[in-house]
Amino acid sequence: MAKGGYGNFGGMNMNNLMKQAQRMQRQLEESKAALEEEKFEITSGGGAVKAVVSGKKELLEIKIDPEVVDPDDVEMLEDLILSAVNEAMRMADERYKEVMGKFAGAMGL
C-alpha cells in the first residue's frame, strides 16, 4: 500500500527541504546586505563630475571640478551631474539584478 501525505518530495524529505530553504534565505540576506554596502562610482564630462551611489541606490557623493563651473553655462553642469548620477544608478540596478537573479534561478522563478 502506498504512503499518503507529503513525506516524499522526489527523494527529499521535508526536513531536508526546510534546511535547504533556510540556507537559501540566509544566503539571500547575506548577498543583499553585501550589495547594499557596495559603492558605484561614475564620472561624466571626462572626469569633470563624479557621482557615487550606494547599493541601496542612495546618492552618497557628488564631486565637481571647479574648472567646469561656468556661470554662463549652468545647463552643461546640470547635464553632467544628471548623466553621472543616472549612470551610477544604472550600475547599481544592474548589480542588483545580477546578484538577485542567481536566487530567482535557484528557486525556479
Order of alpha helices (4+ residues) and beta strands (2+ residues): alpha-beta-beta-beta-alpha
